[in-house]
Amino acid sequence: MKDFPRFILVTAIIWLIAGAVAWAGSTPAEVVDFPLFPLAIIIVFIIQWIGFALAIVLHTEAFFDLTGSLTYFLVTLGLVALSDSVSLPRILLAATVSIWAVRLGTFLAWRVRASGGDDRFDEIKTNPPRFFLVWNIQALWVTVTASAAWMALSGPGTLPWSTTLIGGAVWLIGFAIEVIADNQKSSFKAAHPHDFMTSGLWSLSRHPNYVGEIVLWVGVAIMAAPALSGGRLIGLISPVFVFILLRFVSGIPLLEKKAEQRWGDNPHYREYRDRTPLLFPRPFGG
C-alpha cells in the first residue's frame, strides 16, 4: 500500500484533466439543465467505474478493452440522440467513431479470448488501487480521443460537406490500414505463434496498425473542426493525444520492449528492426 498516495494523486490529476476538457467543451446544449458534453464525460467515468467494480468481483480483466470500446459507441449514439441539431454530416461523423469502436472492441475481445487472458494485467489486477487507476486512465483516453467528435456532436456548429468528405476519406484510409494490419498480424500469429512478422504492411512499418489509428483520428478531427470554436478548439488535440499515447506511453514502448526481450538476440529480427521504420513508413519518418 506504500504506493497508495501516488495512485490517489495520479487519479486526481486524471479527473482534473477530464474536468478541464469538459469545461472547455461546454455548450448551451443541455439535458436537465446540464451541458451535454460534460454529461457525456461523467457517463464515461461512471461506465469505467462500474467495469472496475465488476472486474474486481469477477476477478477478471477480460472485458477491459471491450468496455472502453462500448463506451465510445454508447456515448456517441447518446449524443446524436440528444442533440438538437441532426444532419447527415453529423451522422457520418458519429458513424466514424461508432464503426471504429465496434470493430476494435470485437477484435480485442476476440484476441483476449483466443489468448486466454491479457498479460498486461497479471500484476495490476491483484492491486485494487492500481487497477482502479488503470480504469480511470481508460476513461481519460476515451474522453480526450473522442473529444473533437463529441464536442462537434453536442454543440451548435455546422459541419460542411467539404470537410466531411475530406475528413471521411482520411478516416477511411486510416481505418483500412488498421484493419488490414490487424488481420495480417492475426493470420500470421495463428500460423507462426512464436515468430515476428515482416511481411505485408509490417514490412513498411513495425507498427502499421498504429499508423492507421493515428490517421483515422486525424480524419475525425478534420470532420469535426468546423463545428469547434473558442475553448472547444481544444478538441483538436485528439489525434495529437493519440500519437503521443501510442508513440511514447502505452503502445509502441511496451511492444518494442517485449520484442527486444523475445527476439533481441535474433540476427534476423535485428536486421528487420534496423531496416524497418518504427512507425510511419519512409519517406515520412521512423
C-alpha positions in Angstrom: 0.0 0.0 0.0 3.0 2.3 0.0 2.1 3.5 -3.5 -1.4 4.4 -2.5 -0.8 8.2 -2.1 0.8 8.2 -5.6 -2.2 6.4 -7.1 -4.5 9.0 -5.4 -2.5 11.9 -6.8 -2.5 10.5 -10.4 -6.2 9.7 -10.2 -6.9 13.3 -9.1 -4.8 14.6 -11.9 -6.8 12.5 -14.4 -10.1 13.8 -13.0 -8.7 17.4 -13.2 -7.7 17.0 -16.9 -11.1 15.5 -17.7 -12.8 18.3 -15.9 -10.8 20.9 -17.8 -11.7 19.3 -21.1 -15.4 19.1 -20.0 -15.4 22.8 -19.1 -13.7 23.8 -22.4 -16.2 21.8 -24.4 -19.3 23.0 -22.6 -22.0 24.5 -24.9 -25.6 25.7 -24.5 -26.9 22.3 -25.4 -28.4 20.9 -22.2 -30.1 17.9 -20.7 -32.0 18.6 -17.5 -30.2 21.9 -17.2 -26.7 20.3 -17.6 -24.3 20.8 -20.6 -24.3 17.8 -22.9 -20.6 17.3 -23.4 -19.6 17.4 -19.6 -22.5 15.0 -19.0 -21.0 12.7 -21.6 -17.7 12.7 -19.8 -19.3 12.0 -16.5 -21.0 9.0 -18.1 -17.7 7.8 -19.5 -16.2 7.7 -16.0 -19.2 6.1 -14.4 -19.1 3.3 -17.0 -15.4 2.6 -16.3 -16.0 2.6 -12.5 -18.8 0.0 -13.0 -16.5 -2.0 -15.2 -13.8 -1.8 -12.4 -16.3 -3.0 -9.8 -17.4 -5.9 -11.9 -13.8 -6.8 -12.7 -12.9 -6.9 -9.0 -15.9 -9.0 -8.1 -15.4 -11.5 -11.0 -11.5 -11.4 -10.7 -11.0 -10.8 -14.5 -9.7 -8.2 -16.8 -11.2 -9.9 -19.9 -13.8 -7.1 -20.7 -11.5 -4.1 -20.1 -10.9 -3.3 -23.7 -14.4 -4.2 -24.6 -15.7 -1.7 -22.0 -13.7 1.1 -23.5 -14.9 0.5 -27.0 -18.5 0.1 -25.8 -18.2 3.5 -24.0 -17.2 5.2 -27.3 -20.2 3.5 -29.0 -22.9 4.2 -26.4 -21.9 7.8 -25.7 -21.6 8.7 -29.4 -25.1 7.3 -30.0 -26.4 9.1 -27.0 -25.1 12.5 -28.1 -26.7 12.0 -31.6 -30.0 11.1 -29.9 -29.9 14.1 -27.5 -28.6 16.7 -29.9 -30.9 19.5 -31.1 -29.1 19.6 -34.5 -29.0 16.4 -36.6 -27.7 16.4 -40.1 -26.2 13.8 -42.4 -22.6 15.1 -41.9 -23.2 14.8 -38.1 -24.5 11.2 -38.6 -21.4 10.4 -40.7 -19.1 11.8 -38.0 -20.9 9.7 -35.4 -20.6 6.7 -37.7 -16.8 7.0 -38.0 -16.4 6.8 -34.2 -19.1 4.1 -33.8 -17.8 1.8 -36.6 -14.2 2.1 -35.3 -15.3 1.3 -31.8 -17.3 -1.7 -32.7 -14.5 -3.1 -34.9 -11.8 -2.5 -32.3 -13.9 -3.8 -29.4 -14.8 -7.1 -31.1 -11.2 -7.6 -32.4 -9.7 -7.0 -28.9 -12.3 -9.2 -27.2 -11.6 -12.0 -29.7 -7.9 -11.6 -29.2 -8.1 -11.8 -25.4 -10.4 -14.8 -25.6 -8.1 -16.6 -28.1 -5.0 -15.9 -25.9 -6.8 -16.9 -22.7 -6.1 -13.5 -21.0 -4.3 -10.2 -21.1 -0.8 -10.3 -19.7 -0.8 -6.5 -19.2 -2.9 -7.1 -16.1 -1.1 -10.0 -14.5 0.2 -7.9 -11.7 -2.1 -4.9 -11.8 -5.4 -6.8 -11.2 -4.2 -8.0 -7.8 -3.7 -4.4 -6.7 -7.1 -2.7 -6.4 -5.8 0.9 -6.2 -3.5 0.4 -9.2 -6.3 -1.5 -11.1 -8.7 1.4 -10.4 -6.2 3.8 -11.7 -6.0 1.9 -15.0 -9.7 2.1 -15.5 -9.5 5.9 -14.9 -6.8 6.1 -17.4 -9.0 4.4 -19.9 -11.8 6.9 -19.1 -9.3 9.7 -19.9 -8.2 8.0 -23.1 -11.9 7.8 -24.2 -12.6 11.4 -23.2 -9.6 13.1 -25.0 -9.6 10.8 -28.0 -13.3 11.3 -28.7 -13.3 15.0 -27.7 -13.3 16.5 -31.2 -16.2 14.4 -32.4 -18.2 14.6 -29.2 -17.8 18.4 -29.0 -19.0 18.7 -32.5 -21.9 16.4 -32.0 -23.0 18.1 -28.8 -22.5 21.7 -30.0 -24.4 24.1 -32.3 -21.8 24.5 -35.1 -22.3 23.3 -38.6 -20.4 20.6 -40.5 -19.9 21.5 -44.1 -19.8 18.7 -46.7 -16.3 19.8 -47.9 -14.5 18.9 -44.6 -16.9 16.0 -44.0 -15.8 14.4 -47.3 -12.1 15.2 -46.9 -12.0 14.0 -43.3 -14.1 11.0 -44.1 -11.6 10.0 -46.8 -8.7 10.3 -44.4 -10.6 8.3 -41.8 -11.3 5.6 -44.4 -7.7 5.3 -45.3 -6.6 5.1 -41.7 -9.4 2.6 -40.8 -8.4 0.4 -43.8 -4.7 0.4 -42.8 -5.6 -0.5 -39.2 -7.9 -3.4 -40.2 -5.6 -4.8 -42.8 -2.6 -4.6 -40.4 -4.5 -6.3 -37.6 -5.8 -9.1 -39.9 -2.4 -9.7 -41.3 -0.9 -10.0 -37.9 -3.6 -12.3 -36.6 -3.3 -14.6 -39.6 0.5 -14.7 -39.2 0.4 -15.4 -35.4 -2.1 -18.2 -35.9 0.3 -19.9 -38.2 3.6 -18.8 -36.5 2.8 -18.1 -32.8 6.5 -17.7 -31.8 7.8 -15.7 -34.7 7.8 -12.0 -35.6 6.1 -10.6 -38.7 8.0 -8.9 -41.5 5.5 -9.1 -44.5 2.6 -7.1 -45.8 2.1 -3.7 -44.2 4.5 -4.9 -41.4 7.4 -4.7 -44.0 6.8 -0.9 -44.3 6.3 -0.2 -40.5 6.9 -2.1 -37.3 3.5 -0.8 -36.1 1.3 -0.2 -39.1 -1.9 -0.7 -37.1 -0.9 2.3 -35.0 -0.3 4.3 -38.2 -3.9 3.6 -39.2 -5.1 4.5 -35.7 -3.4 7.9 -35.8 -4.6 8.7 -39.4 -8.2 7.8 -38.8 -8.4 10.2 -35.8 -6.9 12.9 -37.9 -9.8 12.3 -40.3 -12.3 12.5 -37.4 -10.7 15.8 -36.3 -11.0 17.2 -39.8 -14.7 16.3 -40.0 -15.3 17.9 -36.6 -13.2 21.0 -36.9 -15.7 23.4 -38.5 -18.1 23.0 -35.5 -15.4 23.9 -33.0 -14.6 27.4 -31.8 -13.3 29.1 -28.7 -12.5 26.8 -25.9 -13.8 23.8 -27.8 -10.8 24.0 -30.2 -9.0 22.0 -27.5 -10.9 19.0 -29.0 -8.4 19.2 -32.0 -5.8 17.8 -29.6 -7.4 14.4 -30.1 -5.1 13.0 -32.9 -2.0 14.6 -31.2 -3.0 12.8 -28.0 -3.4 9.5 -29.8 0.0 9.9 -31.4 1.7 10.7 -28.1 -0.1 7.9 -26.3 0.8 5.3 -28.9 4.3 6.5 -29.7 5.6 7.3 -26.2 3.4 5.9 -23.5 1.3 2.7 -23.7 1.7 1.4 -27.2 5.0 1.2 -29.0 7.3 1.4 -26.0 5.7 -1.6 -24.4 5.7 -3.7 -27.6 9.2 -2.7 -28.5 10.4 -3.7 -25.1 8.6 -7.1 -25.3 10.0 -7.7 -28.8 13.6 -7.0 -27.6 13.1 -9.4 -24.8 11.9 -12.2 -27.1 14.0 -11.7 -30.3 16.7 -9.2 -29.4 19.4 -11.8 -29.9 17.9 -13.0 -33.2 20.0 -11.5 -36.0 17.0 -11.7 -38.4 15.0 -9.6 -36.0 17.8 -7.1 -35.6 18.0 -6.8 -39.4 14.2 -6.3 -39.6 14.3 -3.7 -36.8 17.2 -1.8 -38.4 15.7 -1.6 -41.9 12.0 -1.0 -41.0 10.7 2.3 -39.7 9.3 2.3 -36.2 6.0 3.9 -37.1 5.5 6.0 -40.3 6.8 4.4 -43.5 9.6 6.2 -45.4 9.8 8.9 -46.6 7.5 10.2 -43.7 9.8 9.2 -40.9 10.5 6.5 -38.4 
